């Protein structure tokens, strides 16, 4: 699970296993495997880092 921020400053937690694609158009758009899209404040690089950090954290158990 990663924490992201919508454009209206609402913070939410997203299951990173459901992310299909992250693109910058120039806003960052996260597309889930269901087709649902979220526009967030974090950059593509920040999201990749958050997912990697989360995966590292859960693989230690």
C-alpha positions as CSV (number, residue, x, y, z in Angstrom):
1,X,0.0,0.0,0.0
2,X,1.3,3.5,-0.9
3,X,0.0,6.9,0.2
4,X,-0.7,9.4,-2.6
5,X,-2.2,12.9,-2.7
6,X,-5.0,14.0,-5.0
7,X,-4.9,17.4,-6.6
8,X,-7.3,18.7,-4.0
9,X,-4.8,17.7,-1.2
10,X,-6.9,14.6,-0.2
11,X,-4.5,11.9,0.9
12,X,-5.4,8.3,0.3
13,X,-3.8,4.8,0.4
14,X,-3.6,2.7,-2.8
15,X,-2.9,-1.0,-3.2
16,X,0.2,-0.7,-5.4
17,X,-0.4,-4.2,-6.8
18,X,-3.4,-2.8,-8.7
19,X,-1.3,-0.2,-10.6
20,X,-1.2,-0.9,-14.4
21,X,0.4,2.3,-15.6
22,X,1.7,5.7,-14.3
23,X,2.1,8.5,-16.8
24,X,2.8,12.3,-16.8
25,X,0.7,14.3,-19.2
26,X,2.0,16.7,-17.5
27,X,-0.1,15.8,-14.5
28,X,0.6,12.4,-13.0
29,X,-2.1,9.9,-13.9
30,X,-2.2,6.5,-12.2
31,X,-4.2,3.9,-14.1
32,X,-5.4,0.8,-12.3
33,X,-5.9,-2.6,-13.8
34,X,-9.7,-1.9,-13.5
35,X,-9.3,1.1,-15.8
36,X,-10.0,3.6,-13.0
37,X,-7.7,6.6,-13.2
38,X,-6.4,8.9,-10.4
39,X,-4.6,12.3,-11.0
40,X,-2.1,12.8,-8.2
41,X,0.5,15.3,-7.1
42,X,3.4,12.9,-6.8
43,X,5.7,12.5,-9.8
44,X,6.1,9.2,-11.7
45,X,9.5,8.8,-10.2
46,X,8.1,9.4,-6.6
47,X,5.5,6.7,-7.2
48,X,8.0,4.2,-8.5
49,X,10.2,4.9,-5.4
50,X,7.1,4.5,-3.1
51,X,6.2,1.1,-4.7
52,X,9.8,-0.1,-4.5
53,X,10.1,0.9,-0.8
54,X,6.8,-0.8,0.0
55,X,7.8,-4.0,-1.9
56,X,11.1,-4.0,0.0
57,X,9.3,-3.6,3.3
58,X,6.9,-6.5,2.8
59,X,9.6,-8.9,1.5
60,X,11.4,-8.7,4.8
61,X,8.7,-10.6,6.6
